Amino acid sequence: MLKCKQKIHITLYEGSRTFFKVMIMLYNKPPFNITEQLDNLKSKSLIISDSDKAEHYLSTVSYARLSIYFSPFYEIGSTNFKDGTTFEHIINLYSFDRALRITTLEALEQIEIAVRSVISNHMSITYNDAFWYTNVTLFSNQQNHKEFLKFCQRNAGRNVFFAYDKKSNKEIVKSSDKNKNTELYTFYDKYENKLPPSWLLAEALPMGSWSKLYANLKESKDKRQIAKVFGFLLNDFESWLRLITLYRNCIAHHRRFWNEDFSSFSPKNEKRYLTDCGSVEKIYKNYLVIFRLLQSVTDKSDWKEKLRNTLEQCPFDIHTHMNFPVDWDKLEFWTKLD
């Protein structure tokens, strides 16, 4: 698709001497229409038997998004497709990844709700304060806390639903935002607070905010009690929340997930929590982490069966490409919620 490259050489000087040279390459590719995109795929040896169907996907999904799924079908060391690769192979992998994200999100939802609820309940009751999260003395990093409160104001504050009208000298409803969160609107319609109580805030902020809030708690005893609810040690739980947040963000932004490797964000002390589950490797570990946390929020779940059914749709061997061991679902680790 590259028509031309524009290279710029920049020479920096210090006095009368040449300091160093930098080459900058600017993006200068013209856009391809759908027909040109099809021709480009065919030139890479991709078999397209139904051009209308292919054009539909390229129009509604986009070439850029589908290209994320090309690499498993490429010849080694090339951007040409392996012999026999069809457009349907690409779509099957794309559809499998979408189904897997939906299945995974179901488990992450349960975990996220539990995390928000446990943190909110513990801190509210311990400090007898529905607005404990506004108390800067409860947090280690004051700047991070300040940024957190700004985020709360932007996403759950009174100003989201009401605005001051200078002409009438009254507060008026922002009609376009009234239905963003009916519970919050109802609260602000009745009370004059600028921010909501903790348990309403829990319904308005994403997992990442609660993960950072937990990490910034000042008292170890609070962190320890919260982590204990989930069966984790104080020094371990924070990293597990961070990893769950990465999963959640990846899925929420519709990124490729089926073979995403998060190894650089390994949770602390994983050998303590991931036992009787086979070899803990790369992609497989993602699902072990999720299921371990799921075990801490429910005593029975059919998520394993849903995951197994979804994995059956994978166009590749899950043992080779996703590191799942043979008969993974029969291992003791995976039978705990049956």
N, C-alpha and C positions, 0 to 999 in steps of 0.2 A: 504493500500500500504506500510505501515511501516513494514520492515522486522526486523530491530533492532535499538536500540538506544545506542549511545556511550556516557557515562557520565564521566566527569572528575571532580574530586574534587581538588580544589586548596586551600591550606592553606597559608595565608600571616602572616608573623611574624614581630614583632617590638621588637628588642632586644631579650629577652628570653621569651617574652609573645606571645601568639597567638592573632593576631589582629582581624581577622575574616576569615570565610570560605566562599568560593564561589563555586557553582556548575555550570559547563558549560556543556550544552548538544549539541553535534555536530551533524549536519545532516549526516545521514549514510544510506540513502535509495537507494537501487539499482533501476535503471530505469526499467519500465515495457514496454514490447513490446505491440503492438496494441491488440493482442489476450488476453494478461493478463489484459489490461485495460478494455476490454469488460467483461471478467470474473469478474473483481472487481465490475463493475457496476451492473452486474447481481446478485452478492452476496449481493448487497444493495437493492435488490428487484426492480430494474429498468427493465421494460419490453422492450426487444429489439426484434422486429419482423423481421427486415431486417438487418442482420449482415453486409452485404456488404456496405449498406448505412452508417451504424454506423462506420464501419472501415474507410470509406472515410472521414467522418467528423473528426474523431479522428486523421487521418493522416494529413489533410489539415488545420484544425482549431486548433487542439490539445486538449488533455484532460484538461490541466491546464486552458485554456481559457474557455472551456465549463463549467468547474466546478464552475465558477463564477455565473452561472445561476442555480446551483443545489438547493441552500438553500430554495427558495420558495416552492420547492416540497418535502422537507424533513419532516419526522415526527417530531413533537415538541420534542426538547431535544435529537434528534438523527441525525445520518448521513445516516439513511436508508430512502429510498423513500416511500412516501405515497402509499397506495394500488392503483393500476391502473395507476401509473405514467409510461409514455412511453418515449422512446428516442425522439420521435417526439415532445413531450411536451417541452423538453429542446431546441430542434432546433427551434421550433416556437417562444419561448421567445428570443432566441439568434437572430433570424431573425428580430423580432420586434424591438429589441434594436438597431440593425444596421440601420433599416429604420428610426427610431426616431432620431438617430444621424445625418443622412443625412438631414432630414427635419430641424432639429435644426440648423445645420451648415449653411443652406441657409440664415436664419435670422441673425446669428452671422456674416456672411460675410458682409452683408449690414452695420451692426453696426460698424464692425471693419474698413471698408473702410472709413466710415464717420468720425470716431474718428481720424484716421490718417490724413485725409484731413483737418479737422477743426483745429487741433493743428498745422499742418505744415503751413497752410495758415495764421492763426492768427499771429504766431510768425514771419514768414518771412516778412509779410507786416508791422507789428508793429515795427520791428527793422530794416526794410529795408536791410535784410541780408539773402541771400539764405543758408548761413552756420551758422545760429544762434545757432544751437545745439552744435557747437564747442566752443561757448563763455561761459567759466566757470562762469562768473559773473552773468549769468542768472539763475543759479541753487543754491539751498540751500546747498546740500551736495556735496562737491567737490570730495570725494572719489567715491561716486555713479556715478557722472558724468564721472570721469576717467574710471570707469569700463564700462560705457555705450559706450564711444568712442572706447575702446578696442573691444567691441562687434561689433561696426560698422565696424571697420577695418577688423575683421575676416569674416564678412558676407556681407559687401557691399563696402569694400575699394578697392583701385586700385590694391593692392597686390593679390586680389582674381582672377584677370584676367591677370595681367602682372607680370613678374619677371625680375630681372636684370641679364643679362648674362655676366659674367666676361671675358670670352674669346673674345666675339665680342664687349664688352663694350657698349652693347645696351640693350634696354628693349625688351623682347620677349613675345609673347602671350602664355599663358597657354592654350593650345588647348582644354584640357579636361574640362576646366572651362568656356570656351568662351560662351557657351549657357545657363549658369546658369541664367542670366538676360540680355537679349539682349539690353534693354534700358541703363543699367549701362555700358555694354561693349561699346556701341556706344558713350556714354559720355566720357569714359576714352580713347577711341581711338582718340578722337578729342581734348580733353583737358588734361592738365598735373596734375590736382588736385589729391590729395590723397584720398579725400572723395567726395561724390556727393552732389548736392544741396538738400535741405530738401524734395522737392516734389518727387525726385527720391528715396531718402532714405525711404520715406513712402511706397514705393512699395516693399521694400526689407526686412524690419524688421517686426517681428510678433507683435500681439496685446500686449503681455506682455511687450515688450520694450517701447511701446508708453504709456502704463498705468504707468510704472515706471517713464518715462520721465515727464509725466504730474505731477505726485506726487512730483517730485523734482524741479519743477519750483519755482523760488524764489519769484516772484512778485504775490501777491494775485490778483491784477487787471487782470493779464493774465489768471489765473485759472478761475476767475469769468466770464470773457468774453467767454471763451471756454465752461464752464459749462452752461452758459446762452443759448447757441445755442441749447443745448439738453434739455433745460427746467429744469435744476437743479440748486440748490443753491451751492455756492462755497464749503461749508464744507461737502456736501453730495456726489458730483459727483465722487470723488476719489474712494470711497468704491464700488460704482456701477461698475466702470471700472475694479476694482480688481476682482469682482465676475464674470463679463463677461469673463475675462481672464481665470478664473478657469474653466468655462464651455467650453471655446474654447480649452484649453489644454486637458481637459478630453476627448473631442470628437476627437481632432487631434491625440491623442495617442490610440484611439480605445478602451478606457476603457468603462466599463458598465456605462450607463447613465440613463436608464429608471426609476430607483428608487434610484438614488444617492441623498443623503441628504446633502445639503451645508449649513444647518442651522447655523453652527458655523461661517459662513462668511456673516451673514445677512447685507444687505446694510443699510446705515444710513438713518433715517427718512423715512422708507418705507411707513408708513401710509400716508404721504403727497402725495406720487406718486402712490400708489396702492389703488385706491378707486373704489367703485362700481364693485367689482370683486369677491365678496363672501369671504369666510373665507380664509385668507392667511396662508396656512399650508405647511410645509416641501416641498415635491416634486412639488406640484402645484406652489409654489412660484418661482421655477426656470423658469417656462414658463411665469409667470407674469412679472418677471424682464426683460426677453428677449423682450416680447411684448411691455413693457413700453418704452424701449430704441428704439425699432423699430418704435414706434409712433413718436419719435423725429427726425427720419431721412427720413420718407416718409409719405405722406398723404393718400396713398392708397396701400393696399397689400392683396394678397390672401393667405398669410402665415397661417392665422387662419384656412382656409379651408383645407390646406395641413396638418396642425397639427391634425385637427379633423379626417381626413381620415386615417392618420397614427395611431392615437390612437385607431381606430376601429380594428386594427390588434392586439391589446394587448390581450394576452391569459388570462389576469386577469381583474377583475373589476377595472377600473381606479378610481372609487370613493373611493374604499377601499384601494387600493395599491398605488395610485398616488395622492390621496387627491384632485382630481378634483371634484368640486361640480356638482350636477345634472344640466343639461342644462347650463353648464359653458359658452358655446359659445354664448349664448343669453344675457348674462349679459352686462350692458352698457360698461364696460371697454373693452370688446372684440369686440364691434361693431364700434369702433372709426375709423377703417381703411377700413370699408366696402365700 
